[in-house]
């Protein structure tokens, strides 16, 4: 088959033999020669692409080709899996489509496309990965090489109902998906959590309107009716939800923390006690046990210490509430266990140390290094200086892509 501009030419050599056939180095005027070095296979191969083609599809090379005439010949070296780069070149030619990729190959193409800033291809690969996520998680792939911005994009596509069905035996990706889902959940305006400076209970802006602070006088039933401002929670301006969640990571995995936080943000009203409660309080319907010949009496003060507890009987007025309560009951054991940890912030003494109910200092714990994908912005591509047309420019691709190659 005759060669054409933009397609790869046969020039595959072992790295130990740098001499190349002179014929293989010939290029059409204006071609950019890309020397692809495959460190895993210890081979190299030259690809000839039009500058216009690279600038249209691979934005990574814009810095390398800035100020270069379309008729100039430029040589660039990259470290990449040869088969991956070959697929990318064919994709630019229009002879390859993401729909033809097998599940085992999607991750390698996605990582390389992201590094080369092929945004349209990245979006197609993310959709393909989402559609094949169950199959991909079952394959022996190194998913740790996925940049966090891609995991965040993938997590935005996965619905909560789909997330809880995923199986990831070696936890190569699932916890990262849950971490990003948690971040997205708390980023919604209606889900922003505050901490009361008086009683340390967590609350949202909407809950503040109908919840009484336990430390105020005139405490009454916590219902959907609005309460006077003086009896409402008072937000602690020094409290930080990020530090709070980081503290909870000592005891909970990302999936556990997601489900507890999700449950904390679900609200229902109970048919038995008429109280408004969150998902974490599903098993905390207070009541006095019935006397002989009498019915049980619901306790309408949530801060009352007496009586016994049973499961709330939620009023379900929509399909969304029915789905939420079903989900809540599926995860009931892990959600309701240690529910106080997401109902109240820890109490600190004057030394800034956590104290128990008796005011005694709890043993100091060494905090783990916080997960980088929840606290640090993802690294961005840094621009490189524009090269001369005669110099060979070396650009290193994401090394981990080699581990996810064909």
ABEGO torsion letter per residue (X at the ends): XBBBBGBBBBBBBBAABABBBAAAABBBBGBBBBBBBBAAAGBBBBBBBBAAAAAAABAAAAAAABGBBAABBBBBBBBBBAAAAAAAAAAAAGABBAAABBAAAAAAAAAAAAAAGBAAAAAAAAAAAAAAAAAAAABBBBAAABBAAAAAAAAAABBAAAAAABBBAAGAAAAAAAAAAAAAAAABAAABBBBBAAAGBBBBAAAAAABBBAABBGBBBBBABBBBAAABBBBBAABBAAAAAAAAAAABBAAAAAAAAAAAABBBBBAAAGBBBBAAAAAABBBBBBBBGBBBBBBABAABABEBBBBBBBBBABAAAAAAAAAAAAAAAAAABGAAAAABBBBBBAAGBBBBAAGBBBBBBBBBBBBAAAABBBBBBBBBBBBBAABBBBBBBBAAAAAABX
